[in-house]
Amino acid sequence: MIIWKGRGLLILLFAALGAMAFAAAFKAISHGPLSEWNTVAGMIGASVGIWVCAMTVCKPNQQTFLDPATRSPIVLKRTHDLYFLSARSWAILISLVTVATIMLTLAAVSPLNKPAEPSSLSGKTTSEFTNANRLIDIYKDKVAHGNTAAAESLAEVFATNLSSLRDEAISKGRSSSFSATKGRFLTYCHIAGNGVCFMVHVPELRKFKTDAKDAIAQLAWIVASAAAKEMNPPATRIAIGIRGAILYDRTWVGTPVKDIDNPEATIQSRSSDSDDAKNLLSDFLVEIEKRTPPVLETTPISSPGKKKPKLVKSNSPTSTVVETVKTPVTAVVVPTPIATTEPKPTPATAPEVPSITPPPAPPILPTAVREWNDSAGRPLKASLERFTSPACDTAEFKREDGQAFQISVSKFSQKDQDDINKIAEKVKAEQSGK
């Protein structure tokens, strides 16, 4: 049984309306389910609704009358209660419960309460996913990001192509006055092993209908497949993650498209739940990182007839001592012949000087494998194979695992740009000399 006084029953109505309004707003912003915070959003809405009720329609009324007999003032207060508590008391109580709910939810989703990762690789990859996801939250004068300079270039191509296809295939709605992406497709690309992963923040995704979201995911899958096939060697595993302002909406994992009329035939796993999507992308990153071939150190081949140096462990944990095997030298005594007759003097002849042919100059390209750093300091260990433009402002780099990428020279640090420009000058001088 509900017990109320005055307009006290309106406390329940305002609480319900506030909870529903905040829950709907949270769902619209996040455009997806997020079970941990649904309750929190409802509690905050209920608190706000009760506070509004307490300050307006359920505000206590006070009237003062004058007693005609005693000529003393009489104060009459009219309160609006629900279960013997005023609207203001209910507002304070629900606010305290809301604060407690927020603290419990934060504790539940805290990384400290999650089980430890089974391996250092998994923990490292999860951290990389989190950092990569933050890069595409808000547009900060940069659209494309990547784990290497080559991946960043691939992300830029992906964002440009997807934006063009979206404009052609999907009718553009009314733009919002505030947009975290400023209308740009913020993209992060991760290349490792035999796979490539694209995470993209689609502008105004929450306003897309279901069929439009499916269409943008299919376009992203096609663009990612085309990018994977252009890699050298081509990537055999791809993944895409489509997200909005906060949550992921579509995540697909599989192999590049084979039939353009049926692009989704190569999808092996997919998810439209944000939490599952993050797990799916993290697992994919772990998978392709494990397939990255290790860097092998080459051992020089010793010439025949000579003993190989022997490796001896040193007390230092980071060094190896090479012990040279000494070969005992046997002294050979050469007997001096006794001259029986006086030798005839022979005419002095100049010693014959063998002709020395200078070794050929080493080729300018390709260069040796070295570390090239981009403007953010991220390294790319590769060799500079050739320049792909007449102005020498774009070059092809090849990693030790055989993958080749075309990267703009402007993507590198100033020091590496100077090194590349010096190499370009030598190449141009060599070509003009020919």
HELIX and SHEET records of a PDB file:
HELIX    1   1 LEU A   10  SER A   30  1                                  21    
HELIX    2   2 SER A   35  MET A   55  1                                  21    
HELIX    3   3 ALA A   87  VAL A  109  1                                  23    
HELIX    4   4 PRO A  111  ASN A  113  5                                   3    
HELIX    5   5 SER A  120  LEU A  135  1                                  16    
HELIX    6   6 ALA A  149  ALA A  169  1                                  21    
HELIX    7   7 LEU A  205  LYS A  207  5                                   3    
HELIX    8   8 THR A  210  GLU A  230  1                                  21    
HELIX    9   9 PRO A  263  THR A  266  5                                   4    
HELIX   10  10 SER A  274  LYS A  290  1                                  17    
HELIX   11  11 VAL A  409  LYS A  411  5                                   3    
HELIX   12  12 GLN A  414  GLY A  433  1                                  20    
SHEET    1   A 3 TRP A   4  LYS A   5  0                                        
SHEET    2   A 3 ASP A  81  LEU A  82 -1                                        
SHEET    3   A 3 LEU A  85  SER A  86 -1                                        
SHEET    1   B 2 ASN A  61  LEU A  66  0                                        
SHEET    2   B 2 PRO A  73  ARG A  78 -1                                        
SHEET    1   C 6 ALA A 144  GLY A 146  0                                        
SHEET    2   C 6 LEU A 186  ALA A 192  1                                        
SHEET    3   C 6 GLY A 195  HIS A 201 -1                                        
SHEET    4   C 6 ARG A 237  ARG A 243  1                                        
SHEET    5   C 6 TYR A 248  GLY A 254 -1                                        
SHEET    6   C 6 ILE A 267  SER A 271 -1                                        
SHEET    1   D 2 LYS A 310  LYS A 313  0                                        
SHEET    2   D 2 THR A 320  GLU A 323 -1                                        
SHEET    1   E 4 ARG A 370  ASN A 373  0                                        
SHEET    2   E 4 PRO A 379  PHE A 387 -1                                        
SHEET    3   E 4 THR A 394  ARG A 399 -1                                        
SHEET    4   E 4 ALA A 404  SER A 408 -1                                        
END                                                                             
